[in-house]
Each structure stands twice: as structure tokens, then as C-alpha cells.
Amino acid sequence: MSDTMTRLDAACYHAAPGFMAHLEGELPEPYRRDGDLLTVLGEERTAYWTRNVWKEPFTAEFGSISDAARLLKGVQRNWAHYPTRNARRGELIAAALPPLPSKPKAFPFSVPGAPMGAFTLLDEHTLLASAACSSPWPNGRLDFAEDREGPPSRAYRKLWEALVMAGAMPGPGRRCVDAGACPGGWTWALAGLGAEVIAIDRAPIDDRVAAMPGVSFVKHNAFTIKPEDIGPVDWFCSDVICYPPALYDWVSLWLDSGLARNFVCTIKMQGTEWDRQTVARFAAIPGSRVLHLWHNKHELTWLLVRD
Ligand SMILES: C[S@@+](CC[C@H](N)C(=O)[O-])C[C@H]1O[C@@H](n2cnc3c(N)ncnc32)[C@H](O)[C@@H]1O
């Protein structure tokens, strides 16, 4: 850190689109607000409803646009601009920085090794920035090269993102459960990786997905199926619409059975509130992560990856 930079004893929380009220409820009164970015003093806190967290924010005074770009480049290569004030000037700084990949990503791929920073302008001559951020994507945004023909729903993007974040994925010879599978986006994604998929839903899945190699469909209430009825699975996936405690209880059965190795589950919130208590219970399961993915709506993703 150069002497023109001042490290803040704070973290900046960039709200997930549409979920500022949830984020405000997770944090104490911010020290400052810049658009959807809340700067809160003190050590980084657990906050789920974010698209990105700026972990080590600093401010820096600069003269010209090229001075600002030089200053940022001196720290690292990748910087995403979050436009708040002086947005045009911020864009010009961004244009003077090494370009970020702009094309939608073709799945599968790995999380890039190089860190992704973020910056905004507090005024014409002051940057607020962080080289270390929670999301590897610019401002938390991840766009996939989409398949508009194969999958029967766009929910598959959520599973793709979860698997990229997991840093592991099922492939040939792996067995997966996909609960709440209808119309079949997740099953399509898992079968597309070559895995065997037991798709469970009370409603039928798309015929073309049901006919994919390795897919078997079970028309049933998922919660009345016991782990022993299915046997060992490498990946337990659930996108069931249900109250979070019902999912927690069913997941607990699987955890206790020892029959599932890796988990990707959507914790779906009902109405306008969110179930903090159950989210905290999921987060407390050793080795797990709870994330708001770019492709999540009013829901969080619980990941437990042991591969
Ligand atoms: C959001 S959709 C899943 C979308 C799916 N992941 C995809 O990629 O196409 C939620 C599904 O949960 C199913 N569901 C809700 N309660 C269920 C239960 N108790 N057992 C099985 N499926 C259930 C619904 O029928 C619905 O198809």
C-alpha cells in the first residue's frame, strides 16, 4: 500500500440486487453509503445478502485519470468499477486499466486465480477501493454463455454457478439426487456432465430431460423419501420450494445417514422476510458455506463440498 492510500478499518458490503433491506437488517448503521455499497466500521461481518464484499477497503487521493489508473495498476491487474458518484470519470479510469473479460463464460470452468478488485469514486479526486473482494466476478456479476435450447428452465445457471464456486463437480460414474427437479434444468445440467441423476419431484420433468442417458425420475414427495431408499450419492442437490426448516430437517437425515458426500441446496425464503435462524443453522454445519449467488433470487445457496 503506497503512502497516498489510507486503509480503512472497515468492510464495504455491496447489496445483492433488490435485497438492500435484507442487508441493512444484517449490519449495524453504516459509516457511509455509496449507492448500494454500505461501508461498516470494524472487522468484516457475516452478511449473506451481498453481491460482493470489499474486504480491505482503502481511500486514495489522485490528480488525473491516468494517476488513478496508475495507482490501481500498481496494486493489481483486475479492477471492476462500481459507478456511484462521478460515474463518467470512473468509467474513464476503468478504460485506462487492463480490460476485464467481457464475454459470457462457457461452463464448465474454474474460478480464476487472479483477484478481482473493486473501486468507486467518492469525489473527483478520491477513490474508495479494495483489492481483496469476496466475489471473483466483477461487482459479483457472472454471465454464462447460455444454452437456450437444451434446458427446460433457466434455473440450471444457478447450479452451474454453485458448482463453479464449489470448485468440484460430478461427472461420469458419479451419482446425484436432484430433489425438486421439475421442469428439469438442474437434472439437465447434471446429466450433461455425464453423471447419473435420480430426479425427484411431485410434478413430472420435461420428457427430453427424462430421456437423457443416466436420468431416472421418481414422482414423489421428496421429504418422505429416506436416504436408505436411494442409497449412497456423490452429490445431493435440492431446489425444492419449501419452508427452510423442512429442508434443514431432510438434509439432516442425509447428513446423519452418511450416504451423501456433497450438497448443493437452495434455501428459499417465503414472503418478504428471510429465515435467519434456519440460515444460521445451515451455516453452522461444519465445512459448509452459505452464499447469495448472482443467479439466486429470494434464496440463498448452501454448499457442503467434501470432494
Ligand atoms: C424451483 S422449482 C425447481 C426447478 C428445477 N431445479 C429446475 O432446474 O428446473 C421447485 C420444484 O420443487 C417441487 N417441490 C415442491 N415441494 C416438493 C416436495 N415436497 N417434493 C418434491 N418436489 C417438491 C415443485 O414441484 C417444483 O417443481
The ligand as an ORCA input file, in Angstrom:
! r2SCAN-3c Opt
* xyz 0 1
  C     -37.965    -24.009     -8.399
  S     -38.670    -25.491     -8.892
  C     -37.252    -26.394     -9.353
  C     -36.637    -26.017    -10.659
  C     -35.601    -27.029    -11.102
  N     -34.447    -27.045    -10.215
  C     -35.102    -26.784    -12.500
  O     -33.893    -26.587    -12.682
  O     -35.893    -26.821    -13.437
  C     -39.146    -26.207     -7.395
  C     -39.768    -27.578     -7.514
  O     -39.962    -28.090     -6.190
  C     -41.010    -29.039     -6.298
  N     -41.467    -29.416     -4.968
  C     -42.048    -28.655     -4.014
  N     -42.303    -29.396     -2.916
  C     -41.851    -30.653     -3.185
  C     -41.801    -31.867     -2.432
  N     -42.249    -31.924     -1.180
  N     -41.265    -32.954     -3.019
  C     -40.793    -32.907     -4.297
  N     -40.812    -31.793     -5.034
  C     -41.325    -30.670     -4.496
  C     -42.033    -28.308     -7.145
  O     -42.921    -29.245     -7.740
  C     -41.138    -27.600     -8.172
  O     -41.067    -28.357     -9.346
*
